[in-house]
Amino acid sequence: MPADLFAPVMRLPVAPVGRAGPRLWVRRLAIFSDPNTIIRDVPLKPGLNIVWTPDMSSSGSRALAHGSGKTTFCHMLRACLGEVGYATDTQRSRIFARLPGGLIAAEILIDGVCWVAVRPLGLPGGEFVAQAASIEDAIARGRRDGDQAFIDPLMIDTFFPMIARVTPPEVSREQVWDVLRAWLTRDQECRLADILAWRSPQTQSRSRAQVLGETAKLTMVRLALRALDAKEQTAALRERGLVTAAEDERRRQAYQQQRYLDGLKVVRTALSAGEEVGFEDTIDWKGLVSLAEAALAQAMRADLPKPPDVGSIFARLNALNEERRALEASHQGSVKEADAKRREAERYRAEANLGEIDITQGRVRVCPICRVSVDETLAKGCSISLERCDLAALKATIADKLVKAAQLAGEADNAAHEAKKLEALINQLGPRQQALEAEAKRADVVSRAAQTAAKDAQDRIYRARRILDDVRSLREAEAAAKPAPSATAALDAVRAQLDAGRSRARAAIRTLEERYQGIMAAWLPDGVEGTVKLDGHGLKVDAQFAGRGEVSTAALDSLKIVAFDLAALHMAVEEEADLPAFLVHDSPREADLDGQLYERLFGLLHQWEKSVETPCFQYIVTTTTAPPQELQTDRHVRLQMSSTPAEMRLFGRDL
């Protein structure tokens, strides 16, 4: 049977002329318990590097192939390449408790220059990147002013100057390597589930890729593969803006329509009109406008009760109170006058009594001056007063005082009588006042009722006027309502530009697809075909068996993702992509992937590296499944570990 001349064939990657090795590769990764004590030193090389923890079938022991530190090794490598979090908070706490002075460091070669990244295992703040010949030289040198904390700025300036100028809005210039590093060093927890599944929140790596949307990640992949140009980016931004504007307009119109319907329901309820009643009059019934006008006219015809003249009532009440106050003032004056005159009369009587004449004896008994018996004074003489006692004058004075006292008593009686008359007048005012107060209360009740009735009438008029205004506004809104200008035409035009951009990108996608198809042909049995599609739904890789259509299993799906990454690595080697030719896969064998198929992965990469003297890529893979026998050498197995004993684990101890 003749060979199929059009069958895909894997072409070995060929670096540009003059390229003598990878532009980026990690030469060495070391873990220190303190700056002077290495507990793990892992040399790496260009090409294929295997980190192997043998499973029971290949180790011949009961030691588990899990828990030795393969994934932690990948995280340490990522940390030296700039990832902020090298472990979860729980893992970091355990490591810090056992290795408080611990460090991780890596020798990273960029275009032939060695840069050493040093990271503390404990508290952050001591990390730095310096140009040095070795890890030991960098540690001895120590951190200096001006040193970068992470290698990201150097990576961006070296590999991504073009991408950094055209990143999507969600990715800043400083995050370019952070995002693409996530692609090139996928989390093992993502299980190779999707092309764009790079970072799992479980790892707490604090990478921007953990929260980045699918559209932004796809944009970064396309930029890296040179499958996206400025015109298409502009069209994509325009499309997002139009979609957002169309959605905003749709929500606005839906809101306005709901307001219109709610308003219509309110006025119909207020006017007791059914759903069949429109705005204008018809043969069958009055329209909403006429009903609202009639309701307003009826409300304005309402008869209001006339409030009583409360003012005149209160004026009479005030006059009565003034009269009472005047009478009470006069009464109080008469009472005071009577009291004063009685006290004065009593005083005169008291003075007259002092010169009391004993009528029965016929003589003055006591001298009004010295209070001595007059007879004694006359007989013996007065030893107190030089003035001779004038008995006749004294008698006359006493008589005058008695007369004055009688006069004052009479005046007091007259004043008291006047007070009683005034009191009677005041008492006569009580019923009149009570009657006026009762009249005022009745008038107040009637006035309040009239005010309430007036307010109710005003409210009815206001509501009727509002209903009429609302009906007219709703009628105008209905008349002015027009179908919203569809954004379909603008979106169609923009999407045509996007399709044109994708057409321009098809050359790069076609190159990627050729590499992908070649890798699938070299890796999988005959009859398996691979495709890479870029459309409005994203970037999709497929594999199908001839005559059976697309076949999807967990193992095959993960294999497609690995093949996609290798196709991108192939393009990076040939510098047809804006990516360093660097890739890390942490335990890429998934589910029930056939062991022989898995072995072909190692053979495929070995084929790439042995075709040249110095491979221009670095591929690091961790595995529990044994690599092919010919690759179980120190040249390719750069680190072999076991879960037991403890010294065979990554940190050489229990954590």
C-alpha positions as CSV (number, residue, x, y, z in Angstrom):
1,M,0.0,0.0,0.0
2,P,1.6,3.3,-1.0
3,A,2.5,5.8,1.7
4,D,0.1,8.7,2.4
5,L,2.0,11.6,1.1
6,F,-0.2,14.0,3.0
7,A,-0.1,12.2,6.4
8,P,1.3,14.5,9.1
9,V,4.8,13.9,10.1
10,M,6.6,15.3,13.2
11,R,9.5,17.5,12.0
12,L,12.3,17.9,14.5
13,P,12.5,21.5,15.8
14,V,15.4,23.4,14.3
15,A,16.7,26.5,16.1
16,P,17.7,29.5,14.1
17,V,21.3,29.6,12.8
18,G,23.7,30.6,15.4
19,R,21.6,29.5,18.3
20,A,23.8,27.3,20.4
21,G,21.4,26.5,23.3
22,P,18.2,27.5,25.0
23,R,17.7,31.2,25.5
24,L,16.2,30.3,28.9
25,W,17.1,27.3,31.0
26,V,17.7,26.4,34.7
27,R,21.1,24.9,35.3
28,R,20.7,24.1,38.9
29,L,18.2,24.2,41.8
30,A,19.4,23.9,45.4
31,I,17.7,23.8,48.8
32,F,19.6,25.0,51.8
33,S,18.8,24.4,55.5
34,D,20.9,27.5,56.2
35,P,23.1,29.6,53.9
36,N,26.0,27.3,54.4
37,T,24.3,23.8,54.3
38,I,22.8,22.3,51.1
39,I,20.2,19.6,51.7
40,R,19.3,19.1,48.0
41,D,21.3,20.0,44.9
42,V,19.6,19.2,41.6
43,P,21.7,19.8,38.4
44,L,19.6,20.3,35.2
45,K,20.5,20.6,31.6
46,P,19.1,21.7,28.2
47,G,16.8,19.1,26.7
48,L,14.9,16.4,28.6
49,N,15.1,16.4,32.5
50,I,13.3,13.7,34.5
51,V,12.4,13.9,38.1
52,W,11.4,10.4,39.1
53,T,9.8,8.8,42.1
54,P,9.5,5.1,41.1
55,D,6.1,3.5,41.7
56,M,5.9,0.1,43.3
57,S,5.9,-1.7,40.0
58,S,9.3,-0.2,39.1
59,S,10.9,0.3,42.5
60,G,10.3,-3.2,43.8
61,S,9.5,-1.8,47.3
62,R,6.4,-1.0,49.2
63,A,7.3,2.7,49.2
64,L,4.5,4.9,47.8
65,A,5.3,6.9,44.7
66,H,3.5,9.9,46.2
67,G,4.6,12.3,48.9
68,S,8.3,12.4,47.9
69,G,8.2,16.1,46.8
70,K,7.8,16.1,43.0
71,T,5.1,18.8,42.9
72,T,7.0,20.7,45.6
73,F,10.1,20.6,43.4
74,C,8.1,22.2,40.6
75,H,6.8,24.8,43.0
76,M,10.3,25.6,44.1
77,L,11.4,25.9,40.5
78,R,8.5,28.2,39.8
79,A,9.4,30.3,42.9
80,C,12.9,30.9,41.6
81,L,11.4,31.9,38.3
82,G,9.4,34.6,40.1
83,E,6.2,33.0,41.4
84,V,5.3,34.7,44.7
85,G,3.8,31.6,46.5
86,Y,6.0,28.5,46.5
87,A,3.7,26.6,48.9
88,T,0.3,26.8,50.6
89,D,0.2,28.6,53.9
90,T,0.1,25.3,55.8
91,Q,3.1,23.9,53.9
92,R,5.0,27.1,54.3
93,S,4.4,27.0,58.1
94,R,5.7,23.4,58.4
95,I,8.7,24.1,56.3
96,F,9.5,27.3,58.2
97,A,9.1,25.5,61.5
98,R,11.7,22.8,60.4
99,L,14.0,25.1,58.3
100,P,13.7,28.6,59.8
101,G,16.9,29.7,58.0
102,G,16.3,27.7,54.8
103,L,16.7,29.0,51.3
104,I,16.0,27.9,47.8
105,A,18.1,29.1,44.9
106,A,18.4,28.5,41.2
107,E,21.0,29.3,38.5
108,I,18.9,30.6,35.6
109,L,20.7,31.2,32.3
110,I,19.2,33.9,30.0
111,D,20.9,34.3,26.7
112,G,24.1,32.7,28.2
113,V,24.2,35.0,31.3
114,C,23.8,33.3,34.7
115,W,21.3,34.9,37.0
116,V,20.9,33.5,40.5
117,A,17.5,33.8,42.2
118,V,17.5,33.3,46.0
119,R,14.3,32.9,48.0
120,P,13.9,32.4,51.8
121,L,11.8,29.4,52.8
122,G,10.4,31.3,55.7
123,L,9.3,34.9,56.0
124,P,9.3,36.9,52.8
125,G,11.5,39.9,52.3
126,G,14.9,38.4,51.7
127,E,14.5,37.3,48.1
128,F,16.8,38.8,45.4
129,V,18.1,38.1,41.9
130,A,21.7,38.8,41.1
131,Q,24.1,38.1,38.2
132,A,26.6,35.6,39.6
133,A,28.7,32.6,38.5
134,S,27.0,30.2,41.0
135,I,24.4,30.0,43.7
136,E,27.2,30.0,46.3
137,D,28.7,33.2,44.9
138,A,25.3,34.9,45.0
139,I,24.6,33.8,48.6
140,A,28.1,34.9,49.7
141,R,27.5,38.2,47.9
142,G,24.1,38.7,49.6
143,R,21.3,41.0,48.7
144,R,22.4,44.6,47.7
145,D,20.6,47.8,47.1
146,G,19.2,47.9,43.6
147,D,18.8,44.1,43.3
148,Q,15.4,43.0,41.9
149,A,13.4,40.8,44.2
150,F,12.1,38.6,41.3
151,I,13.3,37.8,37.9
152,D,10.1,39.0,36.2
153,P,11.3,42.4,34.9
154,L,14.4,40.7,33.3
155,M,12.2,38.1,31.6
156,I,9.7,40.7,30.3
157,D,12.5,42.9,28.9
158,T,14.2,39.9,27.3
159,F,11.4,37.8,25.9
160,F,8.2,39.8,25.9
161,P,8.8,43.5,25.0
162,M,6.2,43.3,22.2
163,I,3.6,41.5,24.2
164,A,4.0,43.9,27.1
165,R,2.8,46.8,24.9
166,V,-0.4,45.1,23.8
167,T,-1.6,43.1,26.8
168,P,-5.4,42.8,27.4
169,P,-6.7,45.3,30.0
170,E,-6.8,42.6,32.7
171,V,-3.0,42.0,32.4
172,S,-0.6,44.7,33.3
173,R,2.9,44.9,31.8
174,E,4.4,43.6,35.1
175,Q,2.1,40.5,35.0
176,V,3.1,39.2,31.5
177,W,5.7,36.7,32.7
178,D,3.5,35.8,35.7
179,V,0.7,34.8,33.3
180,L,2.8,33.0,30.7
181,R,4.9,31.3,33.4
182,A,1.6,29.8,34.6
183,W,1.1,28.3,31.2
184,L,4.6,26.9,30.8
185,T,4.5,25.4,34.4
186,R,0.9,24.2,34.8
187,D,-0.3,23.2,38.3
188,Q,-0.5,19.5,38.7
189,E,-3.8,20.1,40.5
190,C,-5.4,21.3,37.2
191,R,-5.0,17.8,35.9
192,L,-4.4,19.0,32.3
193,A,-8.1,19.6,32.0
194,D,-8.0,22.4,29.5
195,I,-5.7,24.4,27.3
196,L,-6.3,27.4,29.6
197,A,-6.3,25.6,32.9
198,W,-3.0,26.7,34.4
199,R,-3.3,27.6,38.1
200,S,-5.6,26.1,40.8
201,P,-6.6,28.2,43.8
202,Q,-5.6,25.2,45.9
203,T,-1.9,26.0,45.4
204,Q,-2.2,29.6,46.8
205,S,0.5,30.6,44.3
206,R,-1.0,34.2,44.2
207,S,-0.5,34.2,40.4
208,R,-2.5,36.6,38.3
209,A,-3.5,33.5,36.2
210,Q,-5.6,32.2,39.2
211,V,-8.2,34.9,38.8
212,L,-7.8,35.8,35.1
213,G,-10.7,35.2,32.8
214,E,-10.7,32.8,29.9
215,T,-10.7,35.6,27.3
216,A,-7.7,37.3,28.7
217,K,-5.7,34.1,29.0
218,L,-6.6,33.2,25.4
219,T,-5.4,36.6,24.3
220,M,-2.1,36.1,26.0
221,V,-1.7,32.6,24.4
222,R,-2.5,34.1,21.0
223,L,-0.1,37.0,21.5
224,A,2.6,34.5,22.5
225,L,1.9,32.4,19.4
226,R,1.9,35.5,17.2
227,A,-1.7,34.7,16.3
228,L,-3.1,38.1,17.2
229,D,-2.5,41.5,15.7
230,A,-3.4,45.0,16.7
231,K,-6.3,45.3,14.4
232,E,-8.0,42.2,15.8
233,Q,-7.3,43.4,19.3
234,T,-8.9,46.7,18.6
235,A,-11.9,44.9,17.1
236,A,-12.1,42.6,20.1
237,L,-12.1,45.6,22.4
238,R,-14.8,47.2,20.2
239,E,-16.8,44.1,20.3
240,R,-16.7,43.9,24.1
241,G,-17.7,47.6,24.2
242,L,-20.6,47.0,21.8
243,V,-21.8,43.9,23.7
244,T,-21.7,45.8,27.0
245,A,-23.5,48.8,25.5
246,A,-26.1,46.6,23.9
247,E,-26.6,44.8,27.2
248,D,-26.9,48.1,29.0
249,E,-29.4,49.3,26.5
250,R,-31.4,46.1,26.8
251,R,-31.5,46.5,30.6
252,R,-32.4,50.2,30.2
253,Q,-35.2,49.4,27.8
254,A,-36.5,46.5,30.0
255,Y,-36.5,48.9,33.0
256,Q,-38.3,51.5,31.0
257,Q,-40.8,49.0,29.7
258,Q,-41.4,47.7,33.2
259,R,-41.9,51.2,34.5
260,Y,-44.4,51.9,31.6
261,L,-46.4,48.7,32.4
262,D,-46.3,49.4,36.1
263,G,-47.5,53.0,35.5
264,L,-50.2,51.8,33.2
265,K,-51.4,49.3,35.8
266,V,-51.5,52.1,38.4
267,V,-53.6,54.5,36.4
268,R,-56.0,51.8,35.2
269,T,-56.5,50.8,38.8
270,A,-57.0,54.4,39.9
271,L,-59.5,55.0,37.1
272,S,-61.2,51.6,37.5
273,A,-60.4,50.8,33.8
274,G,-59.9,47.4,32.4
275,E,-57.0,46.1,30.3
276,E,-59.1,46.7,27.1
277,V,-59.2,50.5,27.8
278,G,-56.7,52.5,25.8
279,F,-55.6,56.0,26.0
280,E,-58.1,57.5,23.5
281,D,-61.9,57.3,23.3
282,T,-63.5,54.5,21.3
283,I,-67.0,53.7,20.3
284,D,-67.3,51.3,23.2
285,W,-65.8,53.2,26.1
286,K,-64.0,56.3,27.2
287,G,-60.3,56.3,27.0
288,L,-57.9,56.7,29.9
289,V,-57.3,60.4,29.0
290,S,-61.0,61.2,29.1
291,L,-61.5,59.2,32.3
292,A,-58.6,61.1,34.0
293,E,-60.0,64.5,32.9
294,A,-63.4,63.6,34.2
295,A,-62.0,62.4,37.5
296,L,-60.1,65.7,37.9
297,A,-63.2,67.8,37.1
298,Q,-65.3,65.8,39.6
299,A,-62.6,66.3,42.2
300,M,-62.5,70.0,41.7
301,R,-66.3,70.3,42.1
302,A,-66.3,68.9,45.6
303,D,-68.3,71.1,48.1
304,L,-66.3,72.0,51.1
305,P,-68.0,72.7,54.6
306,K,-67.8,76.3,55.8
307,P,-65.7,76.5,58.9
308,P,-67.3,78.4,61.9
309,D,-66.1,81.9,62.9
310,V,-63.7,80.6,65.6
311,G,-62.1,84.0,65.7
312,S,-65.2,85.8,67.0
313,I,-65.7,83.2,69.6
314,F,-62.2,83.5,70.9
315,A,-62.5,87.4,70.8
316,R,-65.6,87.2,73.1
317,L,-63.8,84.7,75.3
318,N,-60.8,87.1,75.5
319,A,-63.1,90.0,76.4
320,L,-64.8,87.9,79.1
321,N,-61.4,87.0,80.5
322,E,-60.4,90.7,80.5
323,E,-63.6,91.5,82.4
324,R,-62.9,88.7,84.9
325,R,-59.3,89.9,85.4
326,A,-60.6,93.5,86.0
327,L,-63.2,92.3,88.5
328,E,-60.7,90.0,90.2
329,A,-58.3,93.0,90.5
330,S,-61.1,95.2,92.0
331,H,-62.2,92.4,94.3
332,Q,-58.6,91.9,95.5
333,G,-58.3,95.7,96.1
334,S,-61.5,95.8,98.1
335,V,-60.4,92.8,100.2
336,K,-57.1,94.4,100.9
337,E,-58.8,97.7,101.7
338,A,-61.1,96.1,104.2
339,D,-58.3,94.2,105.8
340,A,-56.2,97.3,106.1
341,K,-59.0,99.4,107.6
342,R,-59.8,96.7,110.2
343,R,-56.2,96.5,111.2
344,E,-56.1,100.3,111.6
345,A,-59.3,100.3,113.6
346,E,-57.9,97.7,115.9
347,R,-54.8,99.7,116.4
348,Y,-56.9,102.8,117.4
349,R,-58.9,100.7,119.8
350,A,-55.8,99.2,121.3
351,E,-54.4,102.7,121.9
352,A,-57.7,103.8,123.5
353,N,-57.7,100.8,125.7
354,L,-54.3,101.9,127.1
355,G,-55.9,105.0,128.5
356,E,-59.0,103.1,129.6
357,I,-61.0,105.0,132.2
358,D,-62.6,103.1,134.9
359,I,-66.1,104.4,134.5
360,T,-67.2,102.6,137.7
361,Q,-64.5,104.3,139.8
362,G,-64.8,107.6,138.2
363,R,-61.1,108.1,137.8
364,V,-58.2,107.3,135.4
365,R,-56.7,104.1,136.6
366,V,-53.4,104.1,134.7
367,C,-51.3,106.9,133.3
368,P,-51.0,106.6,129.6
369,I,-47.4,107.8,129.7
370,C,-45.8,106.0,132.6
371,R,-48.3,103.3,133.2
372,V,-48.5,104.1,136.9
373,S,-51.8,104.6,138.7
374,V,-53.0,108.1,138.3
375,D,-54.1,108.3,141.9
376,E,-50.6,107.4,143.0
377,T,-49.1,109.8,140.6
378,L,-51.3,112.6,141.8
379,A,-50.6,111.8,145.4
380,K,-46.9,111.2,145.3
381,G,-45.9,113.0,142.1
382,C,-44.5,111.5,138.9
383,S,-40.9,110.6,139.1
384,I,-40.7,109.8,135.3
385,S,-42.3,112.7,133.4
386,L,-41.6,116.3,134.0
387,E,-44.8,117.1,132.2
388,R,-47.9,117.3,134.4
389,C,-50.5,114.7,133.5
390,D,-53.5,116.4,131.8
391,L,-56.4,114.1,132.6
392,A,-58.9,115.9,130.5
393,A,-56.7,115.9,127.4
394,L,-56.1,112.2,127.9
395,K,-59.8,111.5,128.0
396,A,-60.3,113.6,124.9
397,T,-57.6,111.7,123.0
398,I,-59.0,108.3,124.0
399,A,-62.5,109.5,122.8
400,D,-61.0,110.6,119.5
401,K,-59.3,107.3,119.0
402,L,-62.5,105.4,119.7
403,V,-64.3,107.5,117.2
404,K,-61.6,106.9,114.6
405,A,-61.7,103.2,115.2
406,A,-65.4,103.1,114.8
407,Q,-65.1,105.1,111.5
408,L,-62.5,102.8,110.2
409,A,-64.5,99.7,111.1
410,G,-67.4,101.1,109.2
411,E,-65.2,101.8,106.1
412,A,-63.8,98.2,106.4
413,D,-67.4,96.9,106.5
414,N,-68.2,98.9,103.4
415,A,-65.1,97.5,101.6
416,A,-65.9,94.0,102.6
417,H,-69.4,94.5,101.3
418,E,-68.0,95.8,98.0
419,A,-65.7,92.7,97.8
420,K,-68.7,90.4,98.2
421,K,-70.5,92.2,95.4
422,L,-67.5,91.8,93.1
423,E,-67.1,88.2,94.0
424,A,-70.8,87.7,93.1
425,L,-70.1,89.3,89.8
426,I,-67.0,87.1,89.2
427,N,-69.1,84.0,90.0
428,Q,-71.7,85.2,87.5
429,L,-69.0,85.2,84.8
430,G,-68.3,81.4,85.3
431,P,-71.3,80.0,83.4
432,R,-70.7,82.5,80.6
433,Q,-67.1,81.5,80.3
434,Q,-67.9,77.8,80.4
435,A,-70.5,78.3,77.6
436,L,-68.0,80.2,75.5
437,E,-65.3,77.6,76.1
438,A,-67.8,74.8,75.1
439,E,-68.7,76.8,72.0
440,A,-65.0,77.3,71.2
441,K,-64.4,73.5,71.5
442,R,-67.3,72.7,69.3
443,A,-66.1,75.3,66.8
444,D,-62.6,73.8,66.9
445,V,-63.9,70.3,66.2
446,V,-66.0,71.6,63.3
447,S,-63.0,73.7,62.0
448,R,-60.7,70.7,62.1
449,A,-63.3,68.6,60.3
450,A,-63.6,71.3,57.7
451,Q,-59.8,71.5,57.3
452,T,-59.6,67.7,57.0
453,A,-62.3,67.7,54.4
454,A,-60.5,70.5,52.5
455,K,-57.2,68.6,52.7
456,D,-58.9,65.4,51.5
457,A,-60.5,67.4,48.6
458,Q,-57.1,68.9,47.8
459,D,-55.5,65.4,47.9
460,R,-58.1,64.1,45.6
461,I,-57.5,67.0,43.2
462,Y,-53.7,66.4,43.4
463,R,-54.1,62.7,42.8
464,A,-56.5,63.3,39.9
465,R,-54.2,65.8,38.4
466,R,-51.2,63.4,38.9
467,I,-53.2,60.6,37.3
468,L,-54.0,62.8,34.3
469,D,-50.4,63.9,34.0
470,D,-49.3,60.3,34.2
471,V,-51.8,59.2,31.6
472,R,-50.7,61.9,29.2
473,S,-47.0,61.0,29.9
474,L,-47.7,57.3,29.3
475,R,-49.5,58.2,26.0
476,E,-46.5,60.3,24.9
477,A,-44.1,57.5,25.9
478,E,-46.2,55.0,23.9
479,A,-46.2,57.3,20.9
480,A,-42.5,58.0,21.1
481,A,-41.5,54.4,21.8
482,K,-39.6,52.9,18.9
483,P,-37.6,49.7,18.6
484,A,-34.1,50.3,19.9
485,P,-31.6,50.6,17.2
486,S,-30.2,47.1,17.0
487,A,-26.5,46.7,17.7
488,T,-26.5,43.7,15.4
489,A,-25.2,45.7,12.4
490,A,-22.3,47.2,14.4
491,L,-21.6,43.9,16.0
492,D,-21.7,42.1,12.7
493,A,-19.2,44.6,11.3
494,V,-16.9,44.3,14.3
495,R,-17.2,40.5,14.2
496,A,-16.3,40.6,10.5
497,Q,-13.2,42.4,11.5
498,L,-12.5,39.8,14.1
499,D,-13.0,37.0,11.5
500,A,-10.5,38.9,9.3
501,G,-8.1,39.1,12.1
502,R,-8.5,35.4,12.8
503,S,-7.9,34.8,9.1
504,R,-4.6,36.7,9.4
505,A,-3.9,34.6,12.5
506,R,-4.5,31.3,10.7
507,A,-1.0,31.2,9.4
508,A,0.3,31.1,13.0
509,I,-2.5,28.7,14.0
510,R,-1.7,26.6,10.9
511,T,1.9,26.4,12.0
512,L,0.8,25.4,15.5
513,E,-1.6,22.8,14.0
514,E,1.2,21.3,11.9
515,R,3.4,20.9,14.9
516,Y,0.5,19.5,16.9
517,Q,-0.5,17.1,14.2
518,G,3.1,16.0,13.8
519,I,3.5,15.4,17.5
520,M,0.2,13.5,17.7
521,A,1.3,11.4,14.7
522,A,4.6,10.5,16.3
523,W,3.1,9.9,19.7
524,L,-0.2,8.1,19.0
525,P,-1.0,5.0,16.8
526,D,-1.7,5.3,13.1
527,G,-5.1,6.7,12.3
528,V,-5.3,9.4,14.9
529,E,-5.6,12.9,13.5
530,G,-5.3,16.2,15.4
531,T,-6.7,19.6,14.7
532,V,-6.4,23.1,16.2
533,K,-9.2,25.5,15.7
534,L,-9.5,29.2,16.5
535,D,-12.9,30.7,16.2
536,G,-15.3,33.0,18.1
537,H,-15.6,30.4,20.8
538,G,-11.8,30.2,21.5
539,L,-8.9,27.9,20.8
540,K,-9.7,24.2,20.7
541,V,-7.5,21.2,20.1
542,D,-9.0,17.9,19.1
543,A,-8.0,14.3,18.3
544,Q,-10.0,11.8,16.4
545,F,-9.6,8.4,15.1
546,A,-10.1,8.0,11.4
547,G,-13.6,6.7,10.6
548,R,-14.7,7.1,14.3
549,G,-14.9,10.9,14.7
550,E,-13.7,12.7,17.9
551,V,-13.0,10.5,20.8
552,S,-12.9,12.0,24.3
553,T,-11.6,10.3,27.4
554,A,-9.9,11.8,30.4
555,A,-6.6,10.2,29.3
556,L,-6.9,11.4,25.7
557,D,-8.0,14.9,26.8
558,S,-4.9,15.3,28.9
559,L,-2.7,13.9,26.2
560,K,-4.1,16.6,23.8
561,I,-3.1,19.3,26.3
562,V,0.4,17.9,26.6
563,A,0.7,17.7,22.8
564,F,-0.5,21.3,22.5
565,D,2.2,22.5,25.0
566,L,4.8,20.6,23.1
567,A,3.7,22.1,19.8
568,A,4.1,25.6,21.4
569,L,7.5,24.5,22.7
570,H,8.4,23.4,19.2
571,M,7.5,26.8,17.8
572,A,9.5,28.5,20.6
573,V,12.6,26.5,19.7
574,E,12.3,27.7,16.1
575,E,11.5,31.2,17.4
576,E,8.2,31.3,15.7
577,A,6.5,32.2,19.0
578,D,7.3,34.9,21.6
579,L,8.0,32.3,24.3
580,P,11.1,30.9,25.9
581,A,11.6,27.3,24.9
582,F,11.0,26.1,28.4
583,L,8.3,23.8,29.7
584,V,7.5,21.9,32.9
585,H,5.0,19.1,33.2
586,D,4.2,17.8,36.6
587,S,3.1,14.1,36.4
588,P,1.4,14.4,33.0
589,R,0.1,10.8,32.9
590,E,-3.6,11.0,33.6
591,A,-6.3,8.4,34.2
592,D,-5.9,5.3,32.2
593,L,-3.3,6.5,29.7
594,D,-1.7,3.5,28.2
595,G,1.8,2.9,29.6
596,Q,3.4,2.5,26.2
597,L,1.8,5.7,25.0
598,Y,3.2,7.5,28.0
599,E,6.7,6.1,27.3
600,R,6.5,7.6,23.9
601,L,6.4,11.1,25.4
602,F,9.9,10.5,26.8
603,G,11.1,9.0,23.5
604,L,9.7,11.9,21.6
605,L,11.5,14.5,23.6
606,H,14.7,12.4,23.6
607,Q,14.4,12.3,19.8
608,W,14.3,16.1,19.8
609,E,17.4,16.5,21.9
610,K,19.6,13.8,20.4
611,S,19.2,15.3,16.9
612,V,21.4,18.2,17.9
613,E,24.6,18.7,19.9
614,T,23.0,21.1,22.3
615,P,19.2,21.2,22.5
616,C,17.7,24.7,22.3
617,F,14.9,23.9,24.8
618,Q,14.5,22.6,28.3
619,Y,11.7,20.2,29.2
620,I,11.3,19.2,32.8
621,V,8.9,16.4,33.6
622,T,8.1,14.7,36.9
623,T,6.8,11.1,36.9
624,T,6.0,8.0,39.0
625,T,5.9,5.8,35.9
626,A,9.4,4.5,34.9
627,P,10.8,6.3,31.8
628,P,12.1,4.1,29.0
629,Q,15.1,1.9,30.1
630,E,17.5,3.8,27.9
631,L,16.6,7.1,29.7
632,Q,17.0,5.7,33.2
633,T,20.5,7.3,33.4
634,D,22.0,10.1,35.4
635,R,22.0,12.2,32.2
636,H,18.2,12.2,32.0
637,V,17.0,11.4,35.5
638,R,18.3,14.5,37.2
639,L,16.6,13.7,40.5
640,Q,15.3,10.4,41.9
641,M,13.3,10.4,45.1
642,S,11.1,8.1,47.3
643,S,8.5,8.7,49.9
644,T,10.5,6.4,52.3
645,P,12.9,6.6,53.9
646,A,12.7,10.3,54.9
647,E,16.2,11.2,53.6
648,M,15.0,10.2,50.1
649,R,12.4,12.9,50.1
650,L,13.0,16.4,48.5
651,F,14.0,18.0,51.8
652,G,15.8,14.9,53.1
653,R,13.6,14.8,56.3
654,D,10.1,14.8,57.6
655,L,8.3,18.1,57.6
